[in-house]
């Protein structure tokens, strides 16, 4: 054992090289468009191996990066945006519609994810359409009565709310292509910076904070849900905690001014994220943590009368912006809250499984193989060891309760209690009255909230254990790791995914808990540095290959169908379009400034629906966040619910007149022209697109 300890640095490097080698092999063989990994992998192995001889120098470089992280982050941001780097799945449009110029390459690594329709097929079209709408608050590009574009995934809108939306400034300043890059790069870089500050406040360990920040930002949960809402809720909740902490702890004049301004921006950003099922729990968690951190560091906390003025400025500043937003969006919010879906959902818990308390073993398969249970986004989670450190925590608390570290345990106590409450809600559930009183009725995404809390607790516990290393006994760590591994196995042996099981076999569901449990045990020993190459490899495989690396946004416009549509739009910009038998064409048209009536609506376009359903007999079908697939028919208009957020609208051709549709995009095989002519509507075929097998038809009433 002493020999192993003596050569732990070399073993650390060997494990790191092995991890990089495994990652390179898996990515190259199972991720489409991944040849670049054959250059990246060997380069990383070289850098990692040099640690054997140059560890001190590499550590010096890391210290330099940490010290000047904000300057370096700004330089990296400028470089990335200048080359128009982003991670959008807009490349899916190239697959569907073909390329007008086949030499244009946008995806340089990885491929767009069709499952990320909320991003490339809703958010990007909404954002891009705002250029043609002059960034106004309300848009009629997808609606007769107009959609509030802040409700619409926080689209770029010129107004005071921009104070809380730095990720969209690029759209307004530099246009869509750079705006898309600005959005992706700013989100990742800012969260890495905020994550570092968050964990540094909790642990006071700068190296662990770097690692933890990467683990947080590149967690499967945040990468699969990078856009639109979920990522930004966790970002703004974390930012509120960091800014709130320095708002109270900062003593220098420039700190007081800076964090007063940032507090206003953070509050605005958090509130207008508009995702209550995550905002409520993350807000409560971060408020609890903030109070605990202030108590822990109360000796450094100095409150002056002038600080009351700062609090007033924050309340007034944020209140003005949010008050204006709420007044302007009052009707839209009312319609949104009264939708059938998502509407007002009440969660009482009790519908989760033991497996949900652990990191899903299939997270390292998820970027490469689609599951059969739910989808890749829905099963995504945070990487953590929450249950392991909960098992160990009573012992850790006991050995620290009467020491100088006892006050530090207030943070651990807070996170431990929060986790216990979350687990009770998940596995047992609350009565409805209790769920409403505690606000848990909003929390229908508790697996994500729990995973986030468990991740915070995991890294706080690691640092607490290392600080107490002279008092802790590794035997208790071994016992905790064994219990953790057994519970992990029990949870997932009853929660298997058929698709993954077919690819790997049962051994995989034994292997992952044993590896993660075994590596976590190292945290309790003097070999703790060996934990990082193992868990680091897991983080890279599970989260860093979710989204593609893309240059530019030509996948939005590099299509023959779109070239013709833009030509027509420029001649007739106010005309309304409709697409049939598609859920993608209408969104791509919208992204290119075409007014299309069956693009996604976040709440019902009542002016449109009242024209064809004046008695509102079918309101339950369209009173929702809605994707709409149109099928033209000579029969009376009818509705078919296909999913909670989509319908098939069998639209009588006479209703086209009521909606004043001038241009139709349809499949030639659908015999639409014959149907229209039979019902007295004259047509003129303007264009037939071979790549997408669609045609543009002008309607003449």
Order of alpha helices (4+ residues) and beta strands (2+ residues): alpha-alpha-alpha-alpha-alpha-beta-alpha-beta-alpha-beta-beta-alpha-alpha-alpha-alpha-alpha-alpha-alpha-alpha-alpha-alpha-alpha-alpha-alpha-alpha-alpha-alpha-alpha-alpha-beta-alpha-beta-alpha-beta-alpha-alpha-beta-beta-beta-alpha-beta-alpha-beta-beta
